[in-house]
Amino acid sequence: MTLFKIYLFLYLFGFLIPQKTTHPVLNNIKIPVTISHQGGNKVYPDQSMLAFNNSVRLGIQVLELDVHRTSDSVLVIHHDTSIDRLTNKTGIIKEMTWDELQSVDGAYNWTINGEDYPYRGKGVKILSLEQLFDQYPNQLYDIEIKQNDPPIENDLCDLLRKYDIASDQVIVASFYDNIINRFHDVCPEVAISLSVNKGTKLYVLSRIGLERLLPVNSVIAQLPLTFPSPFGDLKLDKRYINAFSKGERQVWVWTVDDSSTMEAVIEMGAHGILTDRPDVLMNVIQ
């Protein structure tokens, strides 16, 4: 009886915990949400204009990308800390200038099968965030902040405000609480995605129906189908999706590239899918 009273108290107390359940950006998103991961990097080179152009042409709703900052304060679109994996040169992005980045072949090492390099020497460049905004000013963006030190949150916020897309065209994400919290402090009008740490806590609480005990200021949760935790591997399921989906909040699943899994994810109740194969996803949705 005592345990039941404690549980009932915690359950009711949860309704007093602050929860953000809606945001203007959600009014612009149609379910199921189609998101191209890195522009669709199993079709065209990672986060290249070729990839983003293809995604927009296919009708993808949201372009997902990663940002770093050069030594001369240009925000650039790139997944890795260094340029070693994809280009013909080496270097750490935050230690390089914009001009130095523009001198490299951005798709020199891009390959699907490990043998062919179809865009080597074709003029593929590392993009700045401004170049993409200029190309697609009305697009929806899912931006992951990769760089932690030195912080780039103020630079990103200033740029989103400059293009007048902060409040209704962007979701900002990070794996790390400190980064997403810093960004939210300086740019509170931008929708943010749930950090992995909070996502794990929410999962545990959802198992016992006490998910409301966790204060949430995020309107999107982006998770893989299976994610590691101190409690072992956790599997995304309908129970978790329902636990997060208070109000208009949404759960997006990454990275799903085959049609059968895409269909299963939608059947599970997920609101959106991030994929490296936007062509496959659009065929499933259509």
Secondary structure, 3 states (H helix, E strand, C coil): CHHHHHHHHHHHHHHHCCECCCCHHHHHCCCCEEEEHHHCCCCCCCCCHHHHHHHHHHCCCEEEEEEEECCCCCEEECCCCECCCCCCCCCEHHHCCHHHHHCCCCCCCCCCCCCCCCCCCCCCCCEEHHHHHHHCCCCEEEEEECCCCCCCHHHHHHHHHHCCCCCCCEEEECCCHHHHHHHHHHCCCCEEECCHHHHHHHHHHHCCCCHHHCCECCCEEEEECEECCCCCCEECCHHHHHHHCCCCCEEEEECCCCHHHHHHHHHHCCCEEEECCHHHHHHHHC
